[in-house]
Amino acid sequence: MIVKLSKEKIDKIFESAKNTNTIEGILELFNTVVPNWDEVDQMNHHPQVHRKTAEYIIGKMKDISKEEDVSKVMMAWVNYGFGCIKENMKEWTVFVDVNKIEYKEG
């Protein structure tokens, strides 16, 4: 599944995260692109993005992580963020393999 994720949407997500922390920004990115995010039990892949999209997101994370330990923020992105890099994708889109998402039962 391909989902559009504009610069404006990314900006809005990380502007809101300034009041909390970078991890909240990452979670909101997932909420934006993964169907029924609140019901996900396990993701067996990382959503994939174009290099420019990834670089923009990482820049936004660095902007708001001034108060946080940047190494922890970047480790969170590496472990839980979007995978890269699908050069054949259009910029500002995210590929989510819905077949590799396990949802909670019930």
N, C-alpha and C positions, 0 to 999 in steps of 0.2 A: 504494500500500500504506500503510495506517495502522498505526502502531506505538505502543503505550502506553509512556510514559516518565514514571514517577512522580517526585514530589519526593524520595522516599526513594532511588530509583535515582540521581537527579542528585546528591543529597547524598553518596552512597557513591562515585560517580565522582570528585567533586572532593575528597573527603576523601583518597582514594588519591593524587590528583594533587598534594596538598600536599607529598608527599615527592619530587616530581619538578618539574613545572612546569605552567602552564596549558595549554600546547599538548598535553601528554599527556592532559589532561582533555578537550579538544576531540576528539582522536583516539579516545578511549574512548567518547565520545558517538556518533561515527560507527560504531564497532565494535558498539555496542549496537543501533543502529537500521537499519543497512544490511546486507542479506543478504550473507554471504560477504565481509565487508569486506577481509579479507587478500588476496582475489583481485581487488579492484577496480583497474583500470588508470586509469580516468578517470571523474569525476562530471561530467555535463553539466548539472547543476542543483544547487541547494542544497535540502536537506530543508526543509520548511515547518512552522512551529509557530505556535500561538496567541500573541498578544502577551504574556499573563501568563506563559506558559512561557518565552518568550524573555527576559523581564525577570528571571525567577528564575535562569535559567542565567547571564545576564550578571552578576547580583549575586554568584553563586557564583564566577565568574571573578575579579571584583574582590576578593573576600575572600581568595583565595589568591595574588593577584598582587602583594601588598605588597612582596615582595622583587624583583619583576620590574618592568620598565618598562611601566606600564599602557598607554601609547599603543601599544606593540608588541603587547601582548596583545589590545587592542581591534581593531587592524588585522588580526591573525590571524583574529579572529572575523568581521570584515566580509568578508575574502577567502575564508575557508575554513569558516566556521561555518554554522549553520542560517539559512535565509532566513526572513523574516518579511514580512508577518504575515497569516495566514489567520484572520480573525475568525470565519469560519463553522465553524472546527474546534473540537472540544472541547479544553478545557485538558488538558495533560499527554498530548497525543498528537503524533505527528510524521508528516507525509506525506512518503513517499519515492517518487519516480517511478522505479520499477525499469526502465522502458523507456529511461531516460536515463542508465543506468549502463553503462559499457563495462568488461568483465572481461578480465583477461589471457588470452592464448591459451595453450592447452596444458593 
